[in-house]
Structure formats: C-alpha cells, structure tokens
Amino acid sequence: METLMHALPTVKPGDDGEAVETVQGLLQARSHPEVAIDGRFGPATAAAVKAVQAWGHVTADGIVGPATWPVLLRVQ
C-alpha cells in the first residue's frame, strides 16, 4: 500500500488539472461541499485539505502527498 501512495502525485496550492479534480471530488465525498470540482487548487481546497489532514492526524500543511492520500482514500 505504501508503494501505491508514493506513486500518487503530490498536489498543492496553485496546482491545476485532473489530480486536483480528484482531490476535490474526494474532499466533497468527505463532507466538504464548499469545495468546487474545478481543477484549481485554491483557498477553499487548501482549507478543506488542512481540515482532513487534522482529522487524519497528519501534518496539516495543505499539501496532498503520501501521508494525506490514505486519509482522503480512507485506507489508513
């Protein structure tokens, strides 16, 4: 599982594209309806990522990487 998480992209504020849309869809599924699925990692997405990170007990830095993907995917 760890290898798979490291294969996923790191997604951070300022990014855009399909990976951001994936993060935004997962955030909506995790009770963050304020996040639009627009493919742009802006302030609302960053705030929701930080909230999910705090909930999942990982560093709340707003960056979706190997520690945050399992929280979003609920496989931790």
All heavy atoms as a GROMACS GRO file, in nm:
protein
  556
    1MET      N    1   0.083  -0.119   0.000
    1MET     CA    2   0.000   0.000   0.000
    1MET      C    3   0.087   0.125   0.000
    1MET      O    4   0.057   0.221  -0.068
    1MET     CB    5  -0.093  -0.002   0.122
    1MET     CG    6  -0.188   0.114   0.127
    1MET     SD    7  -0.314   0.119  -0.003
    1MET     CE    8  -0.416  -0.016   0.042
    2GLU      N    9   0.196   0.123   0.076
    2GLU     CA   10   0.283   0.239   0.084
    2GLU      C   11   0.341   0.275  -0.052
    2GLU      O   12   0.350   0.392  -0.089
    2GLU     CB   13   0.394   0.215   0.186
    2GLU     CG   14   0.479   0.338   0.211
    2GLU     CD   15   0.580   0.316   0.323
    2GLU    OE1   16   0.551   0.238   0.415
    2GLU    OE2   17   0.687   0.378   0.314
    3THR      N   18   0.378   0.175  -0.131
    3THR     CA   19   0.432   0.200  -0.264
    3THR      C   20   0.329   0.269  -0.351
    3THR      O   21   0.360   0.362  -0.424
    3THR     CB   22   0.477   0.068  -0.329
    3THR    OG1   23   0.574   0.007  -0.246
    3THR    CG2   24   0.536   0.092  -0.466
    4LEU      N   25   0.205   0.225  -0.341
    4LEU     CA   26   0.097   0.287  -0.418
    4LEU      C   27   0.080   0.433  -0.380
    4LEU      O   28   0.065   0.519  -0.466
    4LEU     CB   29  -0.034   0.211  -0.396
    4LEU     CG   30  -0.158   0.274  -0.460
    4LEU    CD1   31  -0.144   0.278  -0.611
    4LEU    CD2   32  -0.282   0.198  -0.419
    5MET      N   33   0.084   0.464  -0.252
    5MET     CA   34   0.066   0.602  -0.207
    5MET      C   35   0.179   0.692  -0.257
    5MET      O   36   0.157   0.807  -0.292
    5MET     CB   37   0.058   0.610  -0.054
    5MET     CG   38  -0.066   0.545   0.005
    5MET     SD   39  -0.220   0.609  -0.064
    5MET     CE   40  -0.302   0.457  -0.109
    6HIS      N   41   0.299   0.638  -0.266
    6HIS     CA   42   0.411   0.716  -0.317
    6HIS      C   43   0.402   0.735  -0.469
    6HIS      O   44   0.465   0.826  -0.523
    6HIS     CB   45   0.545   0.652  -0.278
    6HIS     CG   46   0.580   0.678  -0.135
    6HIS    ND1   47   0.630   0.798  -0.091
    6HIS    CD2   48   0.570   0.600  -0.025
    6HIS    CE1   49   0.650   0.792   0.039
    6HIS    NE2   50   0.614   0.673   0.082
    7ALA      N   51   0.326   0.651  -0.535
    7ALA     CA   52   0.309   0.664  -0.680
    7ALA      C   53   0.207   0.771  -0.717
    7ALA      O   54   0.206   0.819  -0.830
    7ALA     CB   55   0.268   0.529  -0.740
    8LEU      N   56   0.123   0.809  -0.621
    8LEU     CA   57   0.023   0.912  -0.648
    8LEU      C   58   0.091   1.049  -0.651
    8LEU      O   59   0.192   1.071  -0.583
    8LEU     CB   60  -0.085   0.909  -0.540
    8LEU     CG   61  -0.173   0.784  -0.542
    8LEU    CD1   62  -0.260   0.778  -0.418
    8LEU    CD2   63  -0.259   0.781  -0.667
    9PRO      N   64   0.037   1.143  -0.727
    9PRO     CA   65   0.102   1.274  -0.739
    9PRO      C   66   0.092   1.356  -0.612
    9PRO      O   67  -0.001   1.339  -0.533
    9PRO     CB   68   0.026   1.342  -0.853
    9PRO     CG   69  -0.110   1.280  -0.847
    9PRO     CD   70  -0.086   1.136  -0.806
   10THR      N   71   0.187   1.444  -0.592
   10THR     CA   72   0.177   1.544  -0.487
   10THR      C   73   0.100   1.661  -0.546
   10THR      O   74   0.130   1.709  -0.655
   10THR     CB   75   0.317   1.590  -0.442
   10THR    OG1   76   0.386   1.477  -0.386
   10THR    CG2   77   0.309   1.700  -0.337
   11VAL      N   78  -0.003   1.703  -0.474
   11VAL     CA   79  -0.092   1.809  -0.521
   11VAL      C   80  -0.091   1.919  -0.416
   11VAL      O   81  -0.110   1.892  -0.297
   11VAL     CB   82  -0.235   1.755  -0.543
   11VAL    CG1   83  -0.323   1.860  -0.607
   11VAL    CG2   84  -0.232   1.629  -0.629
   12LYS      N   85  -0.069   2.043  -0.460
   12LYS     CA   86  -0.055   2.152  -0.365
   12LYS      C   87  -0.121   2.280  -0.415
   12LYS      O   88  -0.156   2.289  -0.534
   12LYS     CB   89   0.093   2.176  -0.337
   12LYS     CG   90   0.172   2.215  -0.459
   12LYS     CD   91   0.321   2.210  -0.432
   12LYS     CE   92   0.403   2.250  -0.551
   12LYS     NZ   93   0.372   2.184  -0.677
   13PRO      N   94  -0.138   2.378  -0.325
   13PRO     CA   95  -0.198   2.505  -0.367
   13PRO      C   96  -0.127   2.563  -0.490
   13PRO      O   97  -0.004   2.558  -0.500
   13PRO     CB   98  -0.180   2.595  -0.244
   13PRO     CG   99  -0.184   2.497  -0.130
   13PRO     CD  100  -0.109   2.376  -0.182
   14GLY      N  101  -0.208   2.611  -0.582
   14GLY     CA  102  -0.155   2.667  -0.706
   14GLY      C  103  -0.157   2.569  -0.821
   14GLY      O  104  -0.147   2.608  -0.937
   15ASP      N  105  -0.170   2.439  -0.790
   15ASP     CA  106  -0.175   2.338  -0.896
   15ASP      C  107  -0.311   2.341  -0.965
   15ASP      O  108  -0.410   2.392  -0.911
   15ASP     CB  109  -0.153   2.197  -0.838
   15ASP     CG  110  -0.008   2.170  -0.799
   15ASP    OD1  111   0.080   2.253  -0.832
   15ASP    OD2  112   0.016   2.067  -0.736
   16ASP      N  113  -0.315   2.282  -1.082
   16ASP     CA  114  -0.443   2.265  -1.151
   16ASP      C  115  -0.438   2.136  -1.234
   16ASP      O  116  -0.332   2.078  -1.253
   16ASP     CB  117  -0.477   2.385  -1.240
   16ASP     CG  118  -0.372   2.415  -1.345
   16ASP    OD1  119  -0.288   2.328  -1.374
   16ASP    OD2  120  -0.374   2.525  -1.400
   17GLY      N  121  -0.557   2.091  -1.273
   17GLY     CA  122  -0.564   1.972  -1.356
   17GLY      C  123  -0.642   1.858  -1.295
   17GLY      O  124  -0.713   1.873  -1.196
   18GLU      N  125  -0.625   1.742  -1.358
   18GLU     CA  126  -0.703   1.624  -1.322
   18GLU      C  127  -0.676   1.576  -1.179
   18GLU      O  128  -0.768   1.533  -1.109
   18GLU     CB  129  -0.673   1.512  -1.422
   18GLU     CG  130  -0.762   1.392  -1.406
   18GLU     CD  131  -0.738   1.288  -1.513
   18GLU    OE1  132  -0.697   1.322  -1.625
   18GLU    OE2  133  -0.759   1.169  -1.482
   19ALA      N  134  -0.551   1.580  -1.135
   19ALA     CA  135  -0.519   1.535  -0.999
   19ALA      C  136  -0.589   1.624  -0.896
   19ALA      O  137  -0.638   1.575  -0.793
   19ALA     CB  138  -0.369   1.535  -0.976
   20VAL      N  139  -0.598   1.754  -0.925
   20VAL     CA  140  -0.669   1.845  -0.834
   20VAL      C  141  -0.818   1.810  -0.833
   20VAL      O  142  -0.880   1.808  -0.726
   20VAL     CB  143  -0.647   1.992  -0.875
   20VAL    CG1  144  -0.728   2.086  -0.786
   20VAL    CG2  145  -0.499   2.028  -0.867
   21GLU      N  146  -0.874   1.781  -0.949
   21GLU     CA  147  -1.016   1.741  -0.954
   21GLU      C  148  -1.040   1.616  -0.872
   21GLU      O  149  -1.143   1.604  -0.805
   21GLU     CB  150  -1.060   1.718  -1.098
   21GLU     CG  151  -1.069   1.845  -1.180
   21GLU     CD  152  -1.108   1.819  -1.324
   21GLU    OE1  153  -1.131   1.702  -1.361
   21GLU    OE2  154  -1.117   1.917  -1.400
   22THR      N  155  -0.948   1.523  -0.876
   22THR     CA  156  -0.960   1.401  -0.796
   22THR      C  157  -0.962   1.435  -0.647
   22THR      O  158  -1.047   1.386  -0.571
   22THR     CB  159  -0.846   1.303  -0.827
   22THR    OG1  160  -0.853   1.268  -0.966
   22THR    CG2  161  -0.853   1.178  -0.741
   23VAL      N  162  -0.869   1.519  -0.605
   23VAL     CA  163  -0.865   1.562  -0.464
   23VAL      C  164  -0.996   1.631  -0.428
   23VAL      O  165  -1.055   1.603  -0.322
   23VAL     CB  166  -0.744   1.654  -0.439
   23VAL    CG1  167  -0.754   1.722  -0.303
   23VAL    CG2  168  -0.613   1.577  -0.451
   24GLN      N  169  -1.042   1.720  -0.513
   24GLN     CA  170  -1.165   1.793  -0.484
   24GLN      C  171  -1.286   1.699  -0.475
   24GLN      O  172  -1.371   1.717  -0.387
   24GLN     CB  173  -1.188   1.900  -0.591
   24GLN     CG  174  -1.085   2.012  -0.580
   24GLN     CD  175  -1.086   2.107  -0.698
   24GLN    OE1  176  -1.120   2.069  -0.810
   24GLN    NE2  177  -1.048   2.231  -0.673
   25GLY      N  178  -1.293   1.600  -0.560
   25GLY     CA  179  -1.402   1.503  -0.552
   25GLY      C  180  -1.397   1.424  -0.422
   25GLY      O  181  -1.501   1.400  -0.359
   26LEU      N  182  -1.278   1.385  -0.382
   26LEU     CA  183  -1.263   1.314  -0.254
   26LEU      C  184  -1.299   1.404  -0.137
   26LEU      O  185  -1.362   1.358  -0.040
   26LEU     CB  186  -1.120   1.260  -0.239
   26LEU     CG  187  -1.084   1.144  -0.331
   26LEU    CD1  188  -0.934   1.120  -0.332
   26LEU    CD2  189  -1.158   1.017  -0.289
   27LEU      N  190  -1.264   1.530  -0.146
   27LEU     CA  191  -1.299   1.624  -0.039
   27LEU      C  192  -1.451   1.639  -0.029
   27LEU      O  193  -1.506   1.640   0.082
   27LEU     CB  194  -1.233   1.760  -0.062
   27LEU     CG  195  -1.082   1.763  -0.039
   27LEU    CD1  196  -1.023   1.892  -0.094
   27LEU    CD2  197  -1.047   1.747   0.109
   28GLN      N  198  -1.518   1.649  -0.143
   28GLN     CA  199  -1.664   1.657  -0.140
   28GLN      C  200  -1.723   1.531  -0.077
   28GLN      O  201  -1.816   1.538   0.002
   28GLN     CB  202  -1.720   1.678  -0.279
   28GLN     CG  203  -1.712   1.820  -0.326
   28GLN     CD  204  -1.796   1.845  -0.450
   28GLN    OE1  205  -1.860   1.754  -0.505
   28GLN    NE2  206  -1.798   1.969  -0.495
   29ALA      N  207  -1.666   1.417  -0.109
   29ALA     CA  208  -1.713   1.290  -0.052
   29ALA      C  209  -1.686   1.282   0.098
   29ALA      O  210  -1.750   1.204   0.168
   29ALA     CB  211  -1.648   1.172  -0.123
   30ARG      N  212  -1.592   1.362   0.146
   30ARG     CA  213  -1.555   1.364   0.288
   30ARG      C  214  -1.619   1.483   0.360
   30ARG      O  215  -1.562   1.539   0.452
   30ARG     CB  216  -1.403   1.369   0.305
   30ARG     CG  217  -1.326   1.260   0.237
   30ARG     CD  218  -1.355   1.123   0.299
   30ARG     NE  219  -1.290   1.017   0.221
   30ARG     CZ  220  -1.355   0.930   0.146
   30ARG    NH1  221  -1.485   0.932   0.135
   30ARG    NH2  222  -1.289   0.836   0.082
   31SER      N  223  -1.738   1.524   0.315
   31SER     CA  224  -1.818   1.627   0.381
   31SER      C  225  -1.760   1.768   0.368
   31SER      O  226  -1.763   1.846   0.463
   31SER     CB  227  -1.840   1.593   0.529
   31SER     OG  228  -1.906   1.470   0.541
   32HIS      N  229  -1.710   1.799   0.250
   32HIS     CA  230  -1.664   1.935   0.222
   32HIS      C  231  -1.731   1.987   0.095
   32HIS      O  232  -1.666   2.005  -0.008
   32HIS     CB  233  -1.511   1.940   0.210
   32HIS     CG  234  -1.443   1.917   0.341
   32HIS    ND1  235  -1.425   2.019   0.433
   32HIS    CD2  236  -1.394   1.806   0.398
   32HIS    CE1  237  -1.366   1.970   0.540
   32HIS    NE2  238  -1.347   1.841   0.521
   33PRO      N  239  -1.864   2.014   0.104
   33PRO     CA  240  -1.938   2.058  -0.014
   33PRO      C  241  -1.897   2.197  -0.063
   33PRO      O  242  -1.930   2.235  -0.176
   33PRO     CB  243  -2.084   2.057   0.033
   33PRO     CG  244  -2.074   2.078   0.181
   33PRO     CD  245  -1.948   2.005   0.222
   34GLU      N  246  -1.825   2.271   0.020
   34GLU     CA  247  -1.781   2.404  -0.020
   34GLU      C  248  -1.671   2.400  -0.127
   34GLU      O  249  -1.640   2.502  -0.190
   34GLU     CB  250  -1.730   2.484   0.102
   34GLU     CG  251  -1.595   2.439   0.157
   34GLU     CD  252  -1.597   2.315   0.248
   34GLU    OE1  253  -1.701   2.247   0.258
   34GLU    OE2  254  -1.491   2.287   0.307
   35VAL      N  255  -1.614   2.283  -0.149
   35VAL     CA  256  -1.507   2.268  -0.248
   35VAL      C  257  -1.568   2.240  -0.385
   35VAL      O  258  -1.638   2.141  -0.403
   35VAL     CB  259  -1.410   2.154  -0.208
   35VAL    CG1  260  -1.306   2.132  -0.316
   35VAL    CG2  261  -1.344   2.184  -0.075
   36ALA      N  262  -1.541   2.329  -0.479
   36ALA     CA  263  -1.588   2.310  -0.616
   36ALA      C  264  -1.490   2.217  -0.689
   36ALA      O  265  -1.370   2.222  -0.664
   36ALA     CB  266  -1.594   2.443  -0.688
   37ILE      N  267  -1.544   2.133  -0.775
   37ILE     CA  268  -1.459   2.048  -0.857
   37ILE      C  269  -1.430   2.125  -0.986
   37ILE      O  270  -1.499   2.111  -1.086
   37ILE     CB  271  -1.525   1.911  -0.885
   37ILE    CG1  272  -1.554   1.840  -0.754
   37ILE    CG2  273  -1.433   1.825  -0.973
   37ILE    CD1  274  -1.628   1.710  -0.768
   38ASP      N  275  -1.330   2.212  -0.978
   38ASP     CA  276  -1.296   2.298  -1.090
   38ASP      C  277  -1.152   2.279  -1.139
   38ASP      O  278  -1.107   2.346  -1.231
   38ASP     CB  279  -1.320   2.444  -1.055
   38ASP     CG  280  -1.236   2.494  -0.938
   38ASP    OD1  281  -1.147   2.419  -0.891
   38ASP    OD2  282  -1.259   2.608  -0.893
   39GLY      N  283  -1.079   2.188  -1.074
   39GLY     CA  284  -0.942   2.160  -1.117
   39GLY      C  285  -0.840   2.263  -1.077
   39GLY      O  286  -0.726   2.257  -1.121
   40ARG      N  287  -0.879   2.359  -0.991
   40ARG     CA  288  -0.786   2.461  -0.944
   40ARG      C  289  -0.772   2.451  -0.793
   40ARG      O  290  -0.870   2.459  -0.721
   40ARG     CB  291  -0.835   2.600  -0.984
   40ARG     CG  292  -0.828   2.622  -1.135
   40ARG     CD  293  -0.887   2.754  -1.171
   40ARG     NE  294  -1.028   2.749  -1.128
   40ARG     CZ  295  -1.122   2.828  -1.172
   40ARG    NH1  296  -1.095   2.921  -1.259
   40ARG    NH2  297  -1.245   2.816  -1.130
   41PHE      N  298  -0.650   2.435  -0.747
   41PHE     CA  299  -0.622   2.418  -0.604
   41PHE      C  300  -0.609   2.557  -0.542
   41PHE      O  301  -0.502   2.614  -0.530
   41PHE     CB  302  -0.492   2.339  -0.585
   41PHE     CG  303  -0.476   2.276  -0.449
   41PHE    CD1  304  -0.447   2.142  -0.438
   41PHE    CD2  305  -0.487   2.350  -0.333
   41PHE    CE1  306  -0.430   2.082  -0.315
   41PHE    CE2  307  -0.470   2.292  -0.208
   41PHE     CZ  308  -0.441   2.157  -0.199
   42GLY      N  309  -0.725   2.611  -0.504
   42GLY     CA  310  -0.730   2.744  -0.444
   42GLY      C  311  -0.751   2.738  -0.294
   42GLY      O  312  -0.736   2.632  -0.230
   43PRO      N  313  -0.788   2.852  -0.235
   43PRO     CA  314  -0.802   2.862  -0.089
   43PRO      C  315  -0.904   2.766  -0.027
   43PRO      O  316  -0.879   2.710   0.079
   43PRO     CB  317  -0.844   3.007  -0.066
   43PRO     CG  318  -0.792   3.081  -0.186
   43PRO     CD  319  -0.802   2.982  -0.300
   44ALA      N  320  -1.019   2.745  -0.093
   44ALA     CA  321  -1.120   2.655  -0.036
   44ALA      C  322  -1.070   2.511  -0.034
   44ALA      O  323  -1.090   2.438   0.064
   44ALA     CB  324  -1.251   2.664  -0.114
   45THR      N  325  -1.002   2.470  -0.140
   45THR     CA  326  -0.945   2.336  -0.145
   45THR      C  327  -0.837   2.321  -0.040
   45THR      O  328  -0.834   2.221   0.033
   45THR     CB  329  -0.890   2.306  -0.285
   45THR    OG1  330  -0.997   2.318  -0.381
   45THR    CG2  331  -0.829   2.166  -0.293
   46ALA      N  332  -0.751   2.420  -0.028
   46ALA     CA  333  -0.643   2.414   0.072
   46ALA      C  334  -0.699   2.405   0.213
   46ALA      O  335  -0.650   2.325   0.295
   46ALA     CB  336  -0.553   2.537   0.059
   47ALA      N  337  -0.802   2.483   0.244
   47ALA     CA  338  -0.862   2.480   0.378
   47ALA      C  339  -0.924   2.343   0.406
   47ALA      O  340  -0.909   2.288   0.517
   47ALA     CB  341  -0.967   2.590   0.391
   48ALA      N  342  -0.990   2.286   0.307
   48ALA     CA  343  -1.052   2.154   0.326
   48ALA      C  344  -0.945   2.046   0.341
   48ALA      O  345  -0.960   1.955   0.424
   48ALA     CB  346  -1.145   2.122   0.209
   49VAL      N  347  -0.837   2.055   0.264
   49VAL     CA  348  -0.728   1.958   0.278
   49VAL      C  349  -0.671   1.965   0.419
   49VAL      O  350  -0.649   1.863   0.485
   49VAL     CB  351  -0.617   1.981   0.172
   49VAL    CG1  352  -0.490   1.902   0.206
   49VAL    CG2  353  -0.667   1.943   0.034
   50LYS      N  354  -0.648   2.085   0.470
   50LYS     CA  355  -0.593   2.101   0.606
   50LYS      C  356  -0.688   2.042   0.710
   50LYS      O  357  -0.644   1.980   0.807
   50LYS     CB  358  -0.564   2.247   0.635
   50LYS     CG  359  -0.444   2.299   0.559
   50LYS     CD  360  -0.419   2.446   0.586
   50LYS     CE  361  -0.302   2.497   0.505
   50LYS     NZ  362  -0.277   2.640   0.529
   51ALA      N  363  -0.819   2.061   0.691
   51ALA     CA  364  -0.916   2.006   0.785
   51ALA      C  365  -0.912   1.853   0.784
   51ALA      O  366  -0.914   1.789   0.889
   51ALA     CB  367  -1.057   2.056   0.751
   52VAL      N  368  -0.904   1.794   0.665
   52VAL     CA  369  -0.897   1.649   0.653
   52VAL      C  370  -0.765   1.598   0.712
   52VAL      O  371  -0.762   1.495   0.780
   52VAL     CB  372  -0.913   1.605   0.506
   52VAL    CG1  373  -0.875   1.460   0.485
   52VAL    CG2  374  -1.056   1.630   0.459
   53GLN      N  375  -0.658   1.671   0.689
   53GLN     CA  376  -0.529   1.630   0.746
   53GLN      C  377  -0.534   1.632   0.899
   53GLN      O  378  -0.486   1.539   0.963
   53GLN     CB  379  -0.417   1.722   0.695
   53GLN     CG  380  -0.384   1.699   0.550
   53GLN     CD  381  -0.288   1.803   0.494
   53GLN    OE1  382  -0.295   1.922   0.527
   53GLN    NE2  383  -0.198   1.757   0.407
   54ALA      N  384  -0.594   1.736   0.957
   54ALA     CA  385  -0.605   1.743   1.103
   54ALA      C  386  -0.689   1.627   1.154
   54ALA      O  387  -0.654   1.564   1.254
   54ALA     CB  388  -0.665   1.878   1.144
   55TRP      N  389  -0.800   1.598   1.085
   55TRP     CA  390  -0.886   1.485   1.123
   55TRP      C  391  -0.808   1.354   1.118
   55TRP      O  392  -0.824   1.267   1.203
   55TRP     CB  393  -1.007   1.481   1.031
   55TRP     CG  394  -1.094   1.362   1.053
   55TRP    CD1  395  -1.195   1.351   1.144
   55TRP    CD2  396  -1.086   1.237   0.984
   55TRP    NE1  397  -1.251   1.225   1.136
   55TRP    CE2  398  -1.185   1.153   1.039
   55TRP    CE3  399  -1.004   1.186   0.884
   55TRP    CZ2  400  -1.205   1.023   0.996
   55TRP    CZ3  401  -1.025   1.056   0.841
   55TRP    CH2  402  -1.124   0.977   0.896
   56GLY      N  403  -0.724   1.340   1.016
   56GLY     CA  404  -0.649   1.216   0.997
   56GLY      C  405  -0.518   1.209   1.073
   56GLY      O  406  -0.442   1.114   1.059
   57HIS      N  407  -0.491   1.312   1.153
   57HIS     CA  408  -0.370   1.316   1.237
   57HIS      C  409  -0.241   1.311   1.156
   57HIS      O  410  -0.146   1.242   1.192
   57HIS     CB  411  -0.372   1.204   1.342
   57HIS     CG  412  -0.495   1.204   1.426
   57HIS    ND1  413  -0.523   1.301   1.520
   57HIS    CD2  414  -0.603   1.121   1.426
   57HIS    CE1  415  -0.640   1.277   1.576
   57HIS    NE2  416  -0.691   1.168   1.520
   58VAL      N  417  -0.241   1.384   1.043
   58VAL     CA  418  -0.118   1.403   0.967
   58VAL      C  419  -0.090   1.554   0.964
   58VAL      O  420  -0.179   1.634   0.993
   58VAL     CB  421  -0.127   1.345   0.822
   58VAL    CG1  422  -0.149   1.195   0.826
   58VAL    CG2  423  -0.235   1.412   0.741
   59THR      N  424   0.030   1.591   0.929
   59THR     CA  425   0.067   1.732   0.927
   59THR      C  426  -0.029   1.810   0.838
   59THR      O  427  -0.046   1.778   0.721
   59THR     CB  428   0.211   1.748   0.875
   59THR    OG1  429   0.298   1.674   0.960
   59THR    CG2  430   0.252   1.894   0.874
   60ALA      N  431  -0.091   1.913   0.897
   60ALA     CA  432  -0.190   1.994   0.825
   60ALA      C  433  -0.120   2.106   0.748
   60ALA      O  434  -0.125   2.222   0.786
   60ALA     CB  435  -0.294   2.049   0.922
   61ASP      N  436  -0.055   2.068   0.638
   61ASP     CA  437   0.021   2.165   0.558
   61ASP      C  438  -0.049   2.202   0.429
   61ASP      O  439  -0.001   2.286   0.353
   61ASP     CB  440   0.161   2.112   0.529
   61ASP     CG  441   0.161   1.979   0.454
   61ASP    OD1  442   0.053   1.932   0.413
   61ASP    OD2  443   0.270   1.922   0.438
   62GLY      N  444  -0.163   2.141   0.400
   62GLY     CA  445  -0.238   2.172   0.278
   62GLY      C  446  -0.184   2.106   0.153
   62GLY      O  447  -0.232   2.133   0.044
   63ILE      N  448  -0.084   2.020   0.168
   63ILE     CA  449  -0.025   1.951   0.054
   63ILE      C  450  -0.069   1.805   0.056
   63ILE      O  451  -0.054   1.737   0.157
   63ILE     CB  452   0.129   1.960   0.058
   63ILE    CG1  453   0.173   2.108   0.050
   63ILE    CG2  454   0.192   1.879  -0.055
   63ILE    CD1  455   0.320   2.130   0.076
   64VAL      N  456  -0.124   1.758  -0.054
   64VAL     CA  457  -0.169   1.620  -0.064
   64VAL      C  458  -0.053   1.537  -0.119
   64VAL      O  459  -0.017   1.548  -0.235
   64VAL     CB  460  -0.293   1.606  -0.154
   64VAL    CG1  461  -0.336   1.461  -0.163
   64VAL    CG2  462  -0.406   1.694  -0.102
   65GLY      N  463   0.006   1.457  -0.031
   65GLY     CA  464   0.117   1.371  -0.068
   65GLY      C  465   0.097   1.233  -0.007
   65GLY      O  466  -0.016   1.196   0.029
   66PRO      N  467   0.204   1.156   0.010
   66PRO     CA  468   0.194   1.018   0.057
   66PRO      C  469   0.127   1.001   0.194
   66PRO      O  470   0.066   0.899   0.220
   66PRO     CB  471   0.339   0.971   0.063
   66PRO     CG  472   0.412   1.057  -0.033
   66PRO     CD  473   0.342   1.190  -0.030
   67ALA      N  474   0.135   1.102   0.280
   67ALA     CA  475   0.070   1.091   0.412
   67ALA      C  476  -0.078   1.126   0.405
   67ALA      O  477  -0.158   1.077   0.485
   67ALA     CB  478   0.141   1.181   0.514
   68THR      N  479  -0.116   1.210   0.309
   68THR     CA  480  -0.254   1.258   0.302
   68THR      C  481  -0.344   1.173   0.212
   68THR      O  482  -0.462   1.155   0.241
   68THR     CB  483  -0.257   1.405   0.253
   68THR    OG1  484  -0.176   1.482   0.345
   68THR    CG2  485  -0.397   1.461   0.250
   69TRP      N  486  -0.288   1.115   0.105
   69TRP     CA  487  -0.371   1.031   0.018
   69TRP      C  488  -0.444   0.922   0.096
   69TRP      O  489  -0.564   0.902   0.075
   69TRP     CB  490  -0.287   0.971  -0.096
   69TRP     CG  491  -0.265   1.064  -0.209
   69TRP    CD1  492  -0.146   1.121  -0.247
   69TRP    CD2  493  -0.362   1.114  -0.303
   69TRP    NE1  494  -0.163   1.201  -0.356
   69TRP    CE2  495  -0.296   1.198  -0.393
   69TRP    CE3  496  -0.498   1.094  -0.317
   69TRP    CZ2  497  -0.362   1.263  -0.497
   69TRP    CZ3  498  -0.564   1.158  -0.422
   69TRP    CH2  499  -0.496   1.242  -0.509
   70PRO      N  500  -0.378   0.849   0.187
   70PRO     CA  501  -0.452   0.744   0.261
   70PRO      C  502  -0.569   0.800   0.343
   70PRO      O  503  -0.671   0.733   0.356
   70PRO     CB  504  -0.347   0.681   0.352
   70PRO     CG  505  -0.216   0.714   0.288
   70PRO     CD  506  -0.236   0.846   0.221
   71VAL      N  507  -0.553   0.920   0.395
   71VAL     CA  508  -0.663   0.983   0.471
   71VAL      C  509  -0.778   1.013   0.377
   71VAL      O  510  -0.894   0.983   0.407
   71VAL     CB  511  -0.613   1.110   0.542
   71VAL    CG1  512  -0.728   1.178   0.615
   71VAL    CG2  513  -0.500   1.078   0.639
   72LEU      N  514  -0.748   1.073   0.262
   72LEU     CA  515  -0.854   1.103   0.165
   72LEU      C  516  -0.922   0.978   0.113
   72LEU      O  517  -1.043   0.975   0.092
   72LEU     CB  518  -0.797   1.182   0.048
   72LEU     CG  519  -0.770   1.330   0.071
   72LEU    CD1  520  -0.696   1.390  -0.048
   72LEU    CD2  521  -0.900   1.406   0.097
   73LEU      N  522  -0.844   0.874   0.092
   73LEU     CA  523  -0.897   0.748   0.038
   73LEU      C  524  -0.953   0.657   0.147
   73LEU      O  525  -1.008   0.551   0.117
   73LEU     CB  526  -0.789   0.675  -0.041
   73LEU     CG  527  -0.741   0.749  -0.167
   73LEU    CD1  528  -0.615   0.683  -0.221
   73LEU    CD2  529  -0.850   0.753  -0.271
   74ARG      N  530  -0.934   0.697   0.272
   74ARG     CA  531  -0.978   0.621   0.391
   74ARG      C  532  -0.921   0.479   0.392
   74ARG      O  533  -0.993   0.382   0.416
   74ARG     CB  534  -1.130   0.616   0.399
   74ARG     CG  535  -1.196   0.752   0.413
   74ARG     CD  536  -1.212   0.793   0.557
   74ARG     NE  537  -1.252   0.930   0.572
   74ARG     CZ  538  -1.376   0.973   0.592
   74ARG    NH1  539  -1.473   0.887   0.596
   74ARG    NH2  540  -1.399   1.101   0.608
   75VAL      N  541  -0.791   0.472   0.365
   75VAL     CA  542  -0.724   0.341   0.369
   75VAL      C  543  -0.612   0.338   0.472
   75VAL      O  544  -0.530   0.248   0.471
   75VAL     CB  545  -0.667   0.303   0.230
   75VAL    CG1  546  -0.779   0.280   0.131
   75VAL    CG2  547  -0.567   0.404   0.179
   76GLN      N  548  -0.609   0.435   0.560
   76GLN     CA  549  -0.503   0.438   0.661
   76GLN      C  550  -0.529   0.342   0.773
   76GLN      O  551  -0.633   0.295   0.796
   76GLN     CB  552  -0.484   0.577   0.716
   76GLN     CG  553  -0.607   0.634   0.787
   76GLN     CD  554  -0.578   0.770   0.844
   76GLN    OE1  555  -0.489   0.840   0.799
   76GLN    NE2  556  -0.652   0.809   0.942
   0.00000   0.00000   0.00000
